[in-house]
Amino acid sequence: MNRHERMNALLELLGERGRVEVEEAASQLEVSAATMRRDMDALADQQLLTRTRGGAVLSSVAYDLPIRYKRAHHAAEKEAVAQAAAKLVERGDVVGLSGGTTTTEIARVLATRPEFAEAGPQPHLTIVTNSLNIANELAVRPQIKIVLTGGVAHSRSFELVGPFSELVLQQISVDIAFIGANGIEPVMGATVHDEAEARINRLMAERARRAVVVADSSKIGARCFARVGGADVFDTLITDSGARESVRREFGERGLRVVAARPATDD
């Protein structure tokens, strides 16, 4: 793991826990305590974390970490989820994508599918998203039509939220929507850190003929501030094979079909 990847992983670890000690982070990322202190100091200079005695806490500037700092952690699991999700998409579909690291991986998989990259007079796929980074990545793909919802940019997650986003979503219909979550559990369903993002995510799901929540297994059991929904909104949860069988059954008992994708690194 190079320094850039290590700092990404440190920031996501901090995003999940809120606070982390030097020794704990060094052990998790398999580096020395001295290296971890230098990484924390560098990120503190960027105002992405706040140093404490013996560790660091999440900076108020980085309530939800920008996508560019969240690519290394659980990468294999996210890719497995993305591959499983992309298999549900057919040529000509209108696909909704919320913001998030897992939905960003879905966008990348879709962008490289041969049937969506063929030359032709019309786009082969339409992506509706409120994510600035997803729109930016896909805008160079001429055979994928990008519809950006508009709205107010959430500086900490690159997502557009607010009444302008709602206005656009209320006027469209989506074939399938993939909605990311910061946490998901059988009772509460999918949750995120911010209530404005939760509202847009739920509305995007409601505008879809089929709504799928996507979350790697590290998010299962976590409960965040704002609820998006459970089986009242989604029909399927796509996660990875790290999700316990007992938890999968509990989701199923509450009406949510579970797909557990196996990462390529699994035996």
C-alpha positions, 0 to 999 in steps of 0.5 A: 500500500503506497502513501496515498492509498494508506492515507485514503484508508486512514481517512475512511477508518476515521470516517467509520469510527470518528476517533482513532489512536495512533497505535490502533491505526498503525496496526490496522494499516500495518505500518509503524507508529512513526509513519502513522503520526506523519500521515496524521500530521499531513492530513491535519495540515489539509484540515481533513482530520484534527490531531489529538493527544495520541491520535486523531478525530474527524475534522469538522471540515470533513463530516463525510469524506470526499470520494477521492479519499475513500477508494482503498478501504474494502476495495475488493468488497465494493468491486464485488458488489458493483459487479453484481449490481451491474449485472442487473442493468440492461442496454437502454435502461435508465439507471439512478445512482446516488453518491458514494464509493460503492455507487462510484464503483458501479458507475465504473463497471457500467462504463467499461461494459462493451455493450454500453461502449459501442458506437451508435447514434443514440446513447446505450444507457442513461445515468441519473445521479446527484453525484458530482464525481460520478457525473465527472467520470462518466461525462467523457463516455459519449454512449452514456447519457448523463442527467445530473439532478442539480441542487446545492453541492454538499462539500463533504460528499460531492452530492447535490441536495435540496429542492432543486434536486427534488424538483428534477427527480420528481419529473423523471422515471428510473428503471433501476436505482442503486442507492448507497448507505453509510450503515444498514441493519434489518430494523432501521434499514439503510441510513446515512449521515446527513438528512438532506442526502437521505431525502434525495436518496429515498426520492431517487429510490421511489422514482425507480421501478426497482430500487436496490441498496448497495453496501459492503459488509462493513456497513451492516449493523451500523446505524447512522443519523438519517434513515433512507428506508428498508423494505418499504423502499428497496426490494434488494440488498447487494452486499458481499460474502462477508455478511453473516448468514444469520443477518442475511436471513433477518433481512430476508424475513423483513422482506429484503432480498439479499445478494451476497457477492463474493470478492475476487480475493475470496478462496 
